[in-house]
Amino acid sequence: MAKSPTVYDVAQAAGVSIATVSFTFSRPSRVKPATRAAVLAAAQALGYVPSASARGLAVGHTKSFGLIFWDGSTPPAGRFDQVNAGLRHFPRWVHEVQYGIERAAWSQGYAIMVGDGDASDVDTTAVDIAGRVDGLVLLPHMLTPETLMRVAERIPVVSVTEGADHPHLNSITVDNRQGMTDLVRHLVEAHGIRSAEFVGATGTPDYRARFAAFRDTLEEAGIPAPAAPAAAFPTSHDRTDAYVCRTDADALALLEQLQARGVRVPEDVIVTGFDGLAAGLIARPTLTSVRQPMHDLGVAAVELLLNRIADPESPTEHRRFPVELTVRQSCGCR
C-alpha cells in the first residue's frame, strides 16, 4: 500500500513551511492568496487530506461533541439478535434523545462520539471522550462529583436529567412530577383505582422524582401509597389495581410477563409507562404513558453546548420541558 502524503510532503512541493500548510487549511485568512493557491495545488496533486485531529489542535476545537449514555437494561453488544422479538428493547428513551442530538449536531457541522458506559466505567469513559471533543452530553448524569468537576471545568457539559444542580453544568429535563401526577390522577378519577404499585428501581433523579409524585398523588387521593417501589417485576396481580412503571420499557416487559401468565390487561390489572416510546403504539394492548419530547431534548442539548462555546462566560442554563399524558388501552381507555 502506498504511503499517504504528509504535511511535510505538501510543504516541500509548495516550497513553504509546514506551519504555512497548517494555516492554509485551519486559518486560510492568515495566508496570502498566492501562497494559499500554491499549497492547495500541491495538496491536490499529492492527494493530501489534512488530519481532522491535527486541524482541531491547530484551531483549538475538534468540531465534535461527545455523548455518554448509561442504560443498565440495554442488552450486551452483539445480542440484539436474541431480543428483537421484544418491543421493549429498541428503540429506547436514550436512543430517541440521541437521534435528536445527532440531527442537531450534524446540521451545525459537528460529529458525535458516542460512549455507552455502565455503572462501573462511566467515569473512565467520560474522561476519555472529554479529551477529544468540544462539549459533552450526559444521558443521564451518572458521574462522580470529582469526575464531573474535572470535565465541566474543561469543556461545556449538558446533563439530560432531573435535578442537575452544578455551577458548571447545563441541564435539560422534563416535568417528571407533573407528568406522573397527571397519570395517577387519571387512574384515580377515570378508572377508580384504590391501590397501585410503582414498578422499577429509582436509581436516577428522574425516577426518584416520578416515584415521589406517584406517592404524593395517591396520598392526596386518600389511597395508601407503598413505601418503596417494587423490588422486581410483580409475580401476582391480585394485590393491586394498577402497576405504574417508571418507564415504557419496564411497562412493555411487564405486559409480556403478565400475558404469558394469562393475566388480562386492563381487565385484571392496569399497566402504564412513562416516556412515550413508539413501541407503545403497537403493543397489545396499546400502552398508556406520559410522553416526553425526546427529540427536542436532544436538540436543546446541542443548543446549550453551542451557546457555551460561543460565550464561555455565559451563565449555565437549565431548561424544563412539559410532558403529555397519553391514554390508551392498557389503562382501560379506548
N, C-alpha and C positions, 0 to 999 in steps of 0.2 A: 504494500500500500504506500503510495507517495506521501511524503511528509507535507503536512499542511503549512502554508506560508505563515510567517510570523510578522509581528510589528517591525522586527529588525529587517526582514526582507523588504518590506514596503519602504522603510526609511532609506535603505541603501538604493533601491530602484529610483526613488524620487529625489535622492540627494538631499535629504533633510534629517533632522534628529528624530529619535523615537518619540520625544515629547511632542514634536510638531504633528506626528502621525496621530498620537493620542488626542491632541486638541482638535484635530480635524474631525474626528468622529464624536468627541464628547463636548467640545466647546468651539464649534466652527466659526463663531463670530470673532474669535481671537486669532484667526489665521488669515493671512492675506489671500484674496480671491485667487490669484495666480498660483500661489503655493498650495492652496486647498485643492485646486483643479489638478495639479501635478500629483498630489498624494492620492486623490480618488482615482485618477487614471492608472497609477501604479497598482493600487489595490485591486482594481477591476482586472488588470492584465494578469495579476498573480492569482486571482481567485481568493483574495483575503477577506475574511469576515471577522470583525472585531469581537473580542470576548465580551459577553454581557457582564460577567462578573468584574472584569478589569475596567470596563466602562463605568460600572457602578461605583467602583472605588475612586475613579477619577473625578466624578461629579458629586460624590457624597451620597448617592442613593442608588437603589437597585431596581426601581420600578416594579417591585413585587411586595405582596403582603403575605403574612403567614396566617394560617388558620389552624387552630388546635381544637379538636372536639373530643370530648370524653363521653362515651356511651357504653356503660357496662353491660348492656344487653345486646350489643351488636355481635353477631356471630363471628367466630375467628376467621381470619383471612383464608380464602380458598374454600370455605364451607357453605357459601350461599347456594350451591347446587343442591345441598341437602335440606334447605329450608324454604325454597322458592314457593312451595305449595302453601305456605302460611302467609296470610296477608299482613300479619303483624310485623314482619321483619324488614320490609323495604318498600318504599322509602320511609324514613323516619323523620322526626322533627329536625334533627341536626342536618339531614340531607336536604330538606326543604329550605332551611336557612342558608345552608352552604350554596345552594343554587342561586339565591338572591345575591350573596356576596360575590360569587364568580361573575355573574352577569354585570353587576355594577362595577367591579374592578376592571373587567375586560373593556368595558365601554370607556374607561379612563386610561387605557393603555397599561394596566397593571396585571402582572401574572399572579397566580396564587400558589403558595407552597403549603401543602396540607400535611398535618401530623395527627394521627389517630392514637391518642395516648390512653393509658389506663391509670388506675389509682396509684400504681407503683412507679410509673415512669413519666408521668405527665410533666413534672418539673424539668427533668432532663430534656425531654422533647422540646419544651418551651424555650429553654436557654439555647439549645442548638439552633432552632429555627430563628430565634430573635436576632442572632448574629448575622443573618443573611437576608433580612427583609427590612422594609421601611416602616412597617407597622404590623400589629398582631391583633387577631380577633380570637377570643376565647369562648367556646361553646360547651358548657358554661364555665364560669370561673372556678377552677379547682386547684389553683396554685397555692403553695405555702406563702405566707406573708413575706418571707425573706426573698423567695424567688420572684414574686410579683414586684417587689421593690427594685430588684436588680434590673428587671426587664422594663418596667414602666418608666424608670428614670432615664432609660437609654433611647427608647422608641415609643411612639404612641401606641396605646393598648386600649381596646374596646372589649368589654365583657358583656355578653348577651345573657344576662341572668338577673334575678331579683336581688335587691339589697347590696349591690356592689358599691360600697361607700369607701372610696380611697382617694386621696388627694391628687394622685397622678393617673387615675383610671376613669376613662369614659365608660358609660354603661347604657345599655338598652334593655328594656324589659317590657313585659305586658302586665296588664292589671289582673294578676292572678287572683287576688282577693275578690274583686267584683265578679269575675267570671265564675268562680266557684260558688259565690253567694247566689248568683242568678240561677245556677244549675240546681242547687239544693232547694231553693225556694220553689222552683218549678216542680220538683219531685214532691214536695210537701203540699203545695197548693193545687196542682193539677192532677196528681196521682195519689194523694192521701197517704204517703208512706208514713209509718210510725217508728221505723228503725232503719239504720243504714250503717254500712261498714266502708271504711276507706281502704282501698287496696293499693299497696306499693310503699316501699320504704321512702323516707323523707331525707335523702342524702344530699339534696341541693337546696339552696334558698327558695327556689321556685316551688319545689314540692312541699317544703315546710309552710310556705305562705298558703298554698292550696289546702293543706290539712288544717291549718288554723282557721281558715274561713269556713271549711266544712263543719268543724266542731262548733264554732260560734253560731252559725246559721241554724244548726239543729237545736242548740240550746235556746236560742231566741224563739224557736217554734215550740218549745216545751218538750222536745224529744231528747231522750238520753243519748249523749254522744260518747263514742268509745274513747278511752284514754289514750290509745295509741293506734296506729294503722295496723292492719292485718299483717302478721309476720310473713305470711306466704299466701299463695292463692288458696281461697277457701275450699274446703272439701265437702261442705254441706251448705245448702241454701235455705234450710228450714228456719234459721235463727234470725233472718233479716229480710227486709223488703227490697233493699237495693244495695248493689255494690257500686260505689263511686270510685273509679280508678284514677290514679294520679296522671296517667297518660292514655292516649288511644292505643298504643302498643300493648299496654297491660290489659286494656279492656278487650282488645281483639283476641289476645291469648286466653283470657278468661272465658270469652264466648265459646271458643273451641273446646275448652275443657268441660264447660257445663253441657254443651250439646253432646259431647262424647258420652256423658253420663245420663243422657236423656232428660236433662233439665231444660224446660222451655223458657225462652227469654222473648218477651217480658211477662208471659203468663204466670210463670212460677217466681221469677225474680227479675228485677230491673238491673241493667248494666249500663253504665255511662263512662265516657272517656274525657280527655282534655287534650286538645291540640288542633283537631280538625284535619287529620290526615285524609288523603284521597281514598285510602283503603276503607275508611268508614262508610263511604258511599256505596261500596259494592259488597260489604259484609252482609250476612244474613243472620239476624235482622240488621238493617242499616243502623249505624251507631249514633246515638245521641252524644253530643260532645260540645265543648267550648272551643270555638275556632280562633286560633292565633293568626295574625297577618305575617306568616313565616317569611315569605319572600321580602316583604317590606322591612322586616328586622335586618335581613342581610344587607339590603340597600342602605339602610340607615347606618349600619356599622361602617361601611366603606365611606360614607359621607363624613362621619366623625373623624376617621383616620385622615382623610384628605384635609379637613379643617385644621387639624393639629399640625399637619405637615406644612400647610400654608402659613400658619401662625403658631409657632411652638409655644408662645407665651400666652395664648388664649386660655381662658378658664376651662376646666373639664365640663363636659355636658352629660346630662342624664335624661334620657327620653323614656317615656312610658306610653305604650300603645294600648288602645282599647281592644277588647275581645268581644266575641259574639256567641251567644248561646244558640246552638243549632239542634232543634229537637227532631228526632227521627223515631224509628220503630222500636229500638231497644229499650225505650222508657215507656212505650205504650202509645206514643203519638203516631199518627199516620200521615 
